[in-house]
Amino acid sequence: MPRASLIILIAAVGALTALGLTMLTSTSMWVPGVENPYHFITRQAQMAVLGIFLCVVAAFTPIDLLRRAAPAIWILTVILLALCYVPGIGVEIFGSKRWIKLPGLPQMQPSELAQITIFLCLAAWFARWQTEIPTFWRGFVIPGVIAGIPVLLILLQTDAGTGIAVAAAAGAIMFVVGNRAIYLALAGIAGSVGAILFIYHDANRWARVQGWLNLHDPDLSLGVNYQHLRALYALGHGGPGGVGLGNSVEKFGTLTLAYSDFIYPVIGEELGLAGTLGVILLFALVLIAGFSIALHAKPLFHRLLALGLTIVIVFPALMHIAVTTALMPNDGVPLPFVSYGGTGLVFNLIAVGILCRIHRESTLEERHLKTYPLTPENRLAIKL
């Protein structure tokens, strides 16, 4: 296996993490209502250290151990997602119940763990029942339940962006593994109709869609379209060359959530076209490296897991860029490795560590085959 894929992956993730800490230093100091101006950057730096440590641990953890632990991890994930609705444990922020606070532990967002868990369990299931993939029950229904229960719990947290993204990615994995197209097509149609009805009956989300369709309506410029317009103003103000690191204007309370859900426009304002295209390039490198690791892995479980983890990292980045550039309706999707969010940073780094382990095991297998090549075999058969 080309060693370059691992080097590219680590270099790109390191650059994104460093960029995130830099931009948080620039944006988070001006968040209104926060007494300590270094609160966000200090916490993010601590979580980065923890994430790097767990990334190294994941890189030295055998993949078969994760495969055996997949059912237990799935049960734990479902329990943590359900705790978001328990009074005293679940934490509601901006009307969303996405976080939990357990005694003695920092506040966390279980949906970040769920994204890894879903693809881990799907990979383990399809690797166990490879010959049953085209069937209805073991190839479609049971994997759909494995992914559907966590996705439903995420959607009920009013985290529609993450839920829809994970559902689409799970469908892509089922398509790649060889599931029947008719099953996936019917499920896709049903899921699309359900998503449309879900958004339509949510007044806040439907208003965002209507505002996005009428982006330049002056009556909506101070309402649902406010963040989109300020994000576009930030990108326009930065221009090709940017106004310089730390010199953003929109981050001074005008562009809300400039340190998390709308950090990409601030990158464009301060670093210009080089900054925005650089972020896209880094995620493209992560995509290429992750797919390369998946293609060179021999066991089906390794291939599917590498493919799923790569999608977990890259797909939210695409959604974040699309939302902040007004290509999609407004929805809170952070930029992986860059936006503020300790839970997301830690689990994304864990995903990178697992990808490193898959690469390592594939490399060791190739070296073993080169050192001990298989001898030719003569197979005899009786002709009846």
Secondary structure, 3 states (H helix, E strand, C coil): CCCHHHHHHHHHHHHHHHHHHHHHHHHHHHCCCCCCCCHHHHHHHHHHHHHHHHHHHHHCCCHHHHHHHHHHHHHHHHHHHHHCCCCCCEEEECCEEEEECCCCCCCECHHHHHHHHHHHHHHHHHHHCHHHCCCCHHHHHHHHHHHHHHHHHHHHCCCHHHHHHHHHHHHHHHHHHCCCHHHHHHHHHHHHHHHHHHHHCCHHHHHHHHHHHCCCCHHHCCCCCHHHHHHHHHHHHHCCCCCCCCCCCCCCCCCCCCCCCCHHHHHHHHHHHHHHHHHHHHHHHHHHHHHHHHHHCCCHHHHHHHHHHHHHHHHHHHHHHHHHCCCCCCCCCCCCCCCCCHHHHHHHHHHHHHHHHHHHHHHHHHHHHHHCCCCCCCCCCCCC
